[in-house]
Amino acid sequence: MLNSSSWVVVGLDNGGNCNSATVLDGLGRFLVDRLVESPSRVREGPDVAIEALAGALDHVLGITGLRGSRCAQSALGRRGPPAPTV
């Protein structure tokens, strides 16, 4: 069983141009000192965009030297629906 010192949470933000990622440990400490950005590729279709998002997760975990099995949770942010026009 994972305890708070052995698991991490990955935060991902899927944007129109880039994916941003960060990692926090179980005690809420950031394990990277910046948002790690990579192309989102959303304009190439959903399959490509999902692969790019999975790549962003793998990349940020690689920067920390951690394996995906330590990731207890991920949080995904994305653009909401457009505001209605009046």
Secondary structure as UniProt FT lines:
FT   TURN            4..6
FT   STRAND          8..14
FT   STRAND          18..25
FT   TURN            26..27
FT   STRAND          36..39
FT   HELIX           42..44
FT   HELIX           46..64
FT   HELIX           68..70
FT   STRAND          71..78
//
